[in-house]
Structures are given as C-alpha cells and as structure tokens.
C-alpha cells in the first residue's frame, strides 16, 4: 500500500498532529471510506535502519490484533517513499498530559474513572499476550465524550518472549518506568500496572511519583523510595484509593495487583466487569482499604472487627457442644449437633449466619 498526499490517492494529508524522534503523526482524510484517519510515518533518519523499520512495522501487527473501545484501532499498514506508514483511528480530543496542563489535577472520582478505562484496555492487551511498556499521560487520549484510548504500542513486547529492542536498551519515559524495566530486567504486565499507577498518582496529585528525567535520577529516587504519600499532596483523596495507588507503585512486582483487572478491582470495580467499562465512571461500590505495607494480600487486609465477631460465635458454638456432651449423663450418645454454617459472603453476612445458628442451637437441642 502506498500513502500519497495528493487528492488523487486514497489518503490526503491535512495537517501534522505530532512529531517525535521516532515518527510523525499526521491527520489525513480517507477518500474511500470518507473518514478522518491518523497516519504515523517512521522518521526519515530512521527509515534506512532495518531494526527501527522492523520495530515500527511490528507495532502495526501487534496493535492490529487488538480490538477494544479503549485502544486506538489500527486500520492498515504500508510504505511511501521507503518510509513505513501506519493508518490508525483518528481520535479527536486531547491527551491526559494536555488535560493535566489545563487543570493541574483531577477529582478522585474522575481520575479513577479514567484509570478504570485504561485498566479495561490493558487487560485486553495483556490477555492477548502484549505489554505496552510506555503507559504515560501522552499516550492516553481522551475524546470529547470522555472515552479514554490507549495509543502507541510501538515499543510493546510480546509476552511470548520476543524482544523488540537491542540487548541493554531501555524504552519508555523515565518518570513512569517500573523499577524492573528501568533496570533492563524481564518485563511483564506488572510493568504496565506500575506505569498506570504512576499516571493515576499524577492525576490525583498533579505530579508524577518520581520527577527524575534520566535513568540515573530515576534509579536514585527509586532507591530512596522517595514517594510522597498521595494524601500529603492531595488531602481530599480517600485513604483506600491512596493505598491502591501505592500498592501499584510497589518496587517488587509481586506486591502489585496481579493484573490490570485486579487493579481495577482494588479501585472499586469487580475484576470480571473491567472489560465492560467503556466510559469514565465513579466506582460502583465502596473502595476497599489496602494497607500500604504492600506485601500483604488484599484478602488478608480486612478489618479485625468482623473477624472477632465470627471468632466469638465459633467459641460459643464449641462451648454449646461441650456442655451438651458433659451434661448428657446417659450411656446413649448425644445427637450430633448441626455444624455451624460457613458462608462465603461478606463478613457481616457471615456474622449474621453464626448468630442465627447460635440462637437455634444454644439450648443444646
């Protein structure tokens, strides 16, 4: 496929949208389908480099495998004048970087709504075996309808082990790099969870968790663990939301949410529903407190009050059984009491079930 700029071809150049060190993105009009599209062309100085050209085309093949409302769609790929070109969905709107410049920081409900949409797109990519590796505000686009779309899978790495960069090369923006990625270690979906945690931190506080612009500065800050608590910079953020963000920013990937869906769950939405999120929305159920020790699982972090209630009910149940046996006095074995219930509901439901059982069996029946 060629991508001419003249009106005689399928695509006509309209204007430049963005220009970076690796590629230029232009707005064009697709005459065949009568719609605007975004054309991404590899920079001229890189087009002669087979490694860069291969990586650029690999981006199109990887991204074209993904179909999700929170991911920028790839329509076609071709070459013009020796320069590879990708035809993508044109997203009218702004980046989260633009949004932050305008507003400084966002209210918690709005920030969480955007993060949930990003989780939805990332979960689809991760399920397809892809890691984005460059999640940052500049690569998160926001439409006028408040739909978030993830752009630029150009440095994605397939989870099947295919390395798209030369040995020792670290890609990504320093402020959002997971520690293992900055160190050049193997990268998994946990790196995207970290980067999204860094983006959410910035949406809530107005600044990224680390301000180092170089890898050396980033290593130094990460080594000191110098992350200011979210609520120190934004007191209005709920403590449970702060804990979820800080867990996503754990240095050890094992202490982060195990997936983008799990991160969404900690932000207040059941993981099974994350792929159904297409629009920004406030959490649909109360957010769960996650202690900032990071090494403890969410299941182990529930408050002790209901645990004490349940333990007391169990102790009472055991006492009833012991008394019924000791006071029976006859040679006939007493009837085996009904076992106390073990429900799988919330702690309050479990405590209620134990209380009902205790009331029915307290007489030793």
Secondary structure, DSSP 4 states (H G I P E B T S, - for coil): -----STTSSEEEEEEEEE-SSEEEEEEEETTTTEEEEEEEE-HHHHT-HHHHHHHHHHHHHHHT---TTB--EEEEEEETTEEEEEEE---EEEHHHHHHHHSS--HHHHHHHHHHHHHHHHHHHHTTEE----SGGGEEEETT--EEE---TT-EETTS---S-TT---S-GGG--HHHHTT----HHHHHHHHHHHHHHHHHSS-S---SSHHHHHHHHHHT-PPPHHHH-TTS-HHHHHHHHHHT-SSGGGS-SSHHHHHHHTTS-GGGGGG--S----SSPPPP--TT-SS-GGGGS-HHHHHHHHHHHHHHHHHHHHHHHT--SSSPPPPPPPPP---S-HHHHHHHHHHHHHHHTT--
